[in-house]
């Protein structure tokens, strides 16, 4: 049996997500990760670095907020306090020359490089006009860039009102945009929507002065480390593909070379709380499951007796349909009851 269109779409979306995380075939030269205080980009950045190491890709970590060198980083570059030109030269010294990367004679000898920038906010504040040129100079056929931008960190707007915001420039320049959020918070919002309740708020949107509620977990800790990944991948043709995934960490076991296992990537629509209700089967089992997921306190279906009674109901004016072909088709048969108010004017009309 041929696979359905829905199954084909799911497989296609998962393949695109895996291709982006593995940086296969230069899927995205510049990947922009947008995070908040409620959910940081740390799990996704570690996943990029882990998969790069498994694929024997050199990882150059540019630090503006990280104090210690990450486990999967090959080169640790401190970017805070350095001039933009000096920082560019230091990063370029750890990457293959663009001419060698673009050469067709020996493409196998050129090692792939992943440049990770843990925060673009300092550069956006100090060099807003040079940010796009700085990132474009790092990206080469052999080097891909994964950069993080904190969307809830305040930034002083440019002096000119016609100058675009640095975040708008980054979103225009990036070939892939990943927005991360907490899986627990997404599930709680979904439950509130299913019950037509007010959606809960966290962090800065909570509106409580002096209180900041970040990542939350359920009572069993099942969703403690899962994140929701909203991906927007822009292809070379100009068409963008958007999909939402769930990234759950691996089992934490250490594999060869001291690398932890990769995380599990799945579609958000496959989660029990986000599944779209389907048609009920012959025994009505699907309706019961959907009602349980939605938390309904009443039955939305019909019992077998109610179905039989519905089929036995005779529709009004049914007798008029039997006279079709006898010259009286379309005539409405109506018997006046005792409770009806007979109007002589209507009878004459």
Long-range contacts (C-beta under 8 A, 24 or more apart in sequence): 10-267, 10-270, 13-241, 13-243, 13-245, 13-267, 14-265, 14-266, 14-267, 16-231, 16-233, 16-241, 16-243, 17-229, 17-231, 17-243, 17-245, 17-265, 18-265, 20-176, 20-231, 20-233, 21-47, 21-48, 21-51, 21-265, 22-51, 22-55, 23-48, 23-51, 23-52, 23-55, 23-57, 23-112, 23-114, 23-144, 26-141, 26-144, 27-176, 27-233, 28-144, 28-174, 28-175, 28-176, 28-233, 29-139, 29-144, 29-145, 29-175, 30-135, 30-139, 30-144, 30-145, 30-147, 30-173, 30-174, 30-175, 30-176, 31-144, 31-145, 31-146, 31-147, 31-174, 31-175, 31-176, 31-177, 31-178, 32-147, 32-149, 32-170, 32-171, 32-174, 32-176, 32-177, 32-178, 33-146, 33-147, 33-148, 33-149, 33-178, 33-179, 33-180, 34-149, 34-151, 34-177, 34-178, 34-179, 34-180, 35-148, 35-149, 35-150, 35-151, 35-179, 35-180, 36-150, 36-151, 36-152, 36-181, 36-203, 37-150, 37-152, 37-203, 37-204, 37-212, 37-214, 38-181, 38-182, 38-185, 38-202, 38-203, 38-213, 38-214, 38-215, 39-180, 39-181, 39-182, 39-185, 39-214, 39-215, 39-227, 40-180, 41-148, 41-180, 43-180, 43-225, 43-227, 43-247, 43-249, 43-263, 44-178, 44-180, 44-227, 44-229, 44-247, 45-116, 45-118, 45-146, 45-148, 46-70, 46-72, 47-247, 47-262, 47-263, 48-114, 48-116, 48-146, 49-73, 49-114, 49-116, 50-259, 50-260, 50-262, 51-262, 52-112, 52-114, 53-257, 53-259, 54-259, 54-262, 55-112, 56-111, 56-112, 57-111, 57-112, 57-113, 57-114, 58-94, 58-111, 58-112, 58-113, 58-114, 59-113, 59-114, 59-116, 60-91, 60-94, 60-95, 60-113, 60-114, 60-115, 60-116, 61-116, 61-118, 62-87, 62-91, 62-115, 62-116, 62-117, 62-118, 63-118, 64-117, 64-118, 64-119, 64-121, 64-122, 64-123, 65-118, 65-119, 66-118, 71-258, 72-259, 73-116, 79-117, 79-122, 79-123, 80-122, 84-123, 84-127, 84-130, 84-134, 87-134, 88-134, 88-137, 88-138, 91-115, 91-138, 92-137, 92-138, 95-138, 95-140, 95-142, 95-143, 96-140, 96-142, 96-143, 98-140, 98-141, 98-142, 100-142, 101-140, 101-141, 101-142, 101-143, 102-140, 102-141, 110-142, 111-142, 112-142, 112-143, 112-144, 113-142, 113-143, 113-144, 114-143, 114-144, 114-145, 114-146, 115-143, 115-144, 115-145, 115-146, 116-145, 116-146, 116-147, 117-145, 117-146, 117-147, 117-148, 118-148, 119-148, 119-149, 119-150, 120-147, 120-148, 120-149, 120-166, 120-170, 121-149, 121-150, 121-153, 121-155, 124-149, 124-155, 124-166, 124-167, 124-170, 125-155, 125-156, 128-158, 128-163, 128-166, 128-169, 129-163, 131-166, 131-169, 131-170, 132-169, 132-170, 132-173, 135-173, 136-173, 152-203, 152-204, 174-234, 175-233, 175-234, 176-231, 176-232, 176-233, 176-234, 177-231, 177-232, 178-229, 178-230, 178-231, 178-232, 179-229, 179-230, 180-227, 180-228, 180-229, 180-230, 181-227, 181-228, 181-230, 182-215, 182-216, 182-227, 182-228, 183-223, 183-226, 183-227, 183-228, 183-246, 183-248, 184-215, 184-216, 184-217, 184-218, 184-223, 184-224, 184-226, 185-216, 186-228, 186-268, 187-223, 187-271, 187-273, 188-216, 190-273, 190-274, 191-273, 191-295, 194-293, 194-294, 194-295, 195-294, 195-295, 225-249, 228-268, 229-265, 243-267, 244-268, 244-269, 246-270, 246-271
